[in-house]
């Protein structure tokens, strides 16, 4: 616990911001292996929300490692801190009344649960973007699976680091069976 600090509440709360925006602030948390389709789906959901006049913001794992999390690697501890920071940022965005699209491998159940607690259970939807390691390796848009198999990348989720499959996600989007359009429609049905 940090001493000498106190939460300073303002006079405009989440409900007031939601009323102004005409929507519920929430976090849609996309989790799954690299190459499963998390970011691709989130980009399309963001475009559709914009088309519908909804205020949203997309947080992407790679993008945040250019700034907020550039000091973190891919050890289990660094992954935990990466998700902790992002969970807190996503919670702030949801509190601002935004529909927040968070696309992160987030391989550990504990990290995803901490993000849920930060946002509040009523504001958080866990979306498991399901695809086998084999399908992801075949897609491999960044060439990472090949490098991981050669030992050029350490701690690569699905190859040399674990992925804890969500036990009770709010939604499963199986990208081996569903088209991008079908996947986007499923996600939009949560809002």
SULKA-V736014 format. One line per field, one symbol per residue. phi: phi as a letter, one per 40 degrees, with the letter a starting at -180 (. if undefined). burial: # if it has 16 or more other ideal C-beta (glycine too) atoms within 10 Angstrom, else .. A space follows every 50 residues. Layout:
BEGIN
phi=???
burial=???
END
This chain:
BEGIN
phi=.ccgbacbccbbbdcccccdcgaccabbccbicdgchdcccccccdcccc dcgbcaabbbdcdcccbdbccbbbcdcccccdccccdccdccccccgccb bbbadfcbdccccccccccgdcbbbcbcccacdccccccfcbgccccccc gcbcfcdgbbacbccdcbccabbcccbbccdcccccccccc
burial=................##..#.#.######################.##. ...########..#....#..#.#....#####..##.###.###.#### ########..##.###.##...#########.#.###.#....##..#.. ..#.#####.#.#..#..#.#.###..#....##.##...#
END
